[in-house]
Amino acid sequence: MLKFKYLLIVSVLGVLFALPQAAIAAISQVQKTEAQPVQTLSEATSSSATYPALPTTGNLLVAIVSGDITGTLTAPAGWSTAINQPFSADVVGAQIYQIPSQAIFYKIALVAEPQTVTFQYPSDPDANVAIQLYEYSGISLASPFSGVASNSGHVDTDGVTAGFQVNSGTIMPTTAPALLIAGLAGRPLDAAPAASGGTGNGSLSAYDNSFTEQSNMSAGETPCDSADSACYGIAGVDRITNAPGSFSVSATFGPTQGGWRGQIAAFNAAAPTAAPATTPPCTRC
């Protein structure tokens, strides 16, 4: 009887070992790059950024384009739009809080995918435009995009208190695992060079909810021009979540009051694939 039970247990284990096991490809960042804003009043109507290496076929490509574009912003053919919001303003009495433009585009890389990505804004030749490019593996080919959310506003503090909260909006991915990627941008109220009596560049920091900074084109990098003062704080953050739920990210923006915009997009992980069957253990060795 004991021998029969032993053989039964071994047989069951052999079947379990023989069954194909689902393998999940982990989501992973492959590469990233950024292009800081072009100099103001340059009469440019396009901006480009170049990946460090050729994108891999089948990987997810994401672009976040931020700045002060008032007209149409378009991505190259083949890219899809998650969200595209133009430059705007919150008007409170005599005070105007300018809110940066921002868009998130995405696509699955094709064979011989171009390494350089160019964005067009033909009706706004003096726009300041910053570009972030990302590449991720482990994303669904058939249905990469899960959803998007956004938020915008202003903070009318006393002008002395440093920092305020920029928020992405809240998103609930339709699957788990999922890639979450957010673009955050802010513009100080008195956005002019410090030497001219302004507050200088804005700066983003202190991201919450386990998001990791991937790009920061804030203080010391973004051009701050007296003719068209573009003293923005611009950043990109991401997070890979393995459980369903609602997600958002906030950041501190300073040094003073101003307008801000946040956006967050979610992307689905690739479906599990069947691993090769494992040879069952020998029962008569």
N, C-alpha and C positions, 0 to 999 in steps of 0.2 A: 504493500500500500504506500509506504514511504517512497519507494522507488518510482511508483506511478506519479505521485505528487511532484517529485523532483523533475521527472521528464515533462510533465505538464507545464510547470513553471518555466523551464528552459525553452520549451516550444513556444510559449507565449512571448518570451523575451526575444526569441529569434524572429518572430513575426514583426514585433515592434522595431527591431533593428533593421529589418528588411524594408519597411515602409519608407518612402521618400519623405524627407523632412523639409518643411518650408524654410527657405533662407531669405532674410530681409537685407537688402543692400542699404547700408547706413548712409544717411544724408551727410555730405561733407563738402566744405568749400574747397574749390580747386584753385582759384586765383581771383584776384581783384585788382582794380586800379582806379585812379581818379584823375579828373582834369579840372583844375581850378578855374574860376571865372576868367573869361577874356577881359582885357582892359576895356573900360568903359569908353564910349564914343569912338569905337574902332570901326563902325559901319559894318561889322560882321553880321551875317544872317544865318550862320550855322556854327556849331561847335562839335568837336570830335574828341573821343578818347580811344586809346588803343590798349587792348589786352596785352599783358607781358608775353603770352604765348598763344598760338592758335587754339581756339576752343575745341574741345573734344566732341565729336559727333554724339548726339543723344543727351548731352548735358543741358541743364537749365542755365540760360543767360538772363540776368536781371540788370536793368539800368534805372537809376534814379537821377532825374534831371531837375535841378532847383535853380531859382534865381528871381528875376523880376520881369518875366515875359508877359506882356499884356495881350499879345495876339495869339495866333495859332502856333502850336508846337507839334511837330511830327517826327516820328521815328522812321528808320529805314524800312523798306518793304519787307514783310515777313515777321515783323515784330507786332505783338499784341499789346493793347493798352489795358493795364489794370485800373489806372486812375490818372486823370490829367486835369489839374486845376490851375487857372490863370492867376496872375498877380491881382490882388484885390485890396480892400481897405475896410477897416472898422472906423466909422465916424462917430465920435462922441462929442457933441457940442462943436467947439472950434478945433478940437484935437483930431488928427487923422493918424490912425495906426496902420501902417502899410504891412500887408501880409504877403509873404513870398509866394511865387508860383512854384508848383512842384508836380512831377509826374513820375509814375512807375510803369515801365515797359518790361516785357518779358518775351522769351521765345525758347524753343528747343533747338539747339545747335544742329545745323545740317552738315553734310559732307563739304569740306573746304569752306567752312564758315569764315567770313571776313574777320580779320583781327581788329580792324578799326571800325568804330560805330559813329555815325554822324547824325546829328539832330538838326532840323531846320526850323527857323522862326522868321520867315520872310518879311513879316510886317513890323518887326521890332529891331531895327539895326543897331540900337545902342543898348541892347539887353545884356545883363550880366548873367552868365549861365555856368553852373557847376555840374559836372557829370560824375557819377559813381557807376562803375561796372563790376559785376560779380558773376562768377561761374560756380555752379554746384552740381555734384553728381548725386545719384540715388533718388532722383525725382521721376515721377510718373511721366512716361512718354505720351500716353493716350489722353490723359487729363491732368496736366500739371497744375492748373490754377484752381485754387479753392475759394478765394474771396478776398475782399479788400474793405478797409474802413478808413476814416479820416476824421480830423478835428482841426479847428483853427480858432483863433481868438486874439485877445490882447490882454495885457496887464497894465492897469493904470495906477501903479504904486506912486509913491511920493517922489520918485526919481532919484532917491538916495539908496533905498533898500536894494541890495544886490541880488539879482537872480529871480526867476519866476519859473513856473512850470509849463513846459511844452508837452503836449500829449498827442499820441498817435491815433486816438480813437480805439474802440474795442472790437476785436474780431473773434469769431468762433470757428476754427477750422472744421471742415467736414470729415476729415480723417485724422488718424494718428498712427505713426509719427507724421509730423508736418514741419516745414520750414517757415519761419516767420521772419520777415525782413521789413524794417521801417526806415523811412526817411523823415528827418526833422529839420526844420529851418526856421530861423527867427531874424528879425530886423529891429535893432534898437530904434526908439522913437527919434532920437537926435543922431541919426546915422551920418556922421561926418567925421573927418579926421580929428583926432584929439588935438592936434596942433592948431586946428581951426576953431577950437572950442566945442567940438562934438564929443561923443562918447567913444568913438573909435569902433573897432570891430566887436561884434557879439561873440559869445563863446558858449558852447553846449558841453554839459558834463553831468555826472551823477545820474546815470541811467538806472532805472529800477527794474524789478521783476525778472532778474537774471538775464537781461539782454546784454550783449557784448558789443562794444564799439568796434566798427570795422573801417570807418572813415570819419575824419573830422577836419573840415576846412574852415575853422573858426579863427580866433584871434591870431594875428601874425601872418596869416596866409591869404585870406580873401582880400582882393584889392579894395581900398577905401579911397574913392576918388572924389575930390571936391566938386567936380562938375556934375557928376551923377553918383552920389554917395551910395555905394553898394556894400555897406559894412555888415554883411550877413554872418550868422553862425549857421553852418550846414554840416549835418552828420548823418551817418548810416549805422544802424545796429541790427543784429540778428539774434535768433534763438531757435534751437531745434527742440521741439516738444514731443515727448513720447506718450502723452496722455491727452485725452480730449478736455476741453474747457474753454473759458473766455480769457483772452489775453490782450494786454495793452502795455505801452511803455511810456514813461514820462522822463523828462530831463530838465535840469536847471539851465536857464538861459540868462545871461547877464551882459553888460553890467547894470542895466536899468530897465525901465519900462519899454514896451514895444509890442509889435505884432508877431504872430507865429503861425506855423502850419505843421501838422504831423499827418503822416499816412502810414498804413501798415498793410502788407499783403501776405497771404498764406498760400503755400504750395504743397501739393500732395506728394507723399513718398511713393517710390516705385512699388508695385505689387510684389508680394513674396514670390519667389521662384522655387520650384521643386529641386532639392539637392539630389545628387545620385544616391541610389539605394545602397545601404551599408550591408556588407556580407554578414550574415547571422553567425553567432558563435558556434563552434563545433561541439556537438553533444556526445560524440563517441571517440574523442581524441585520447 
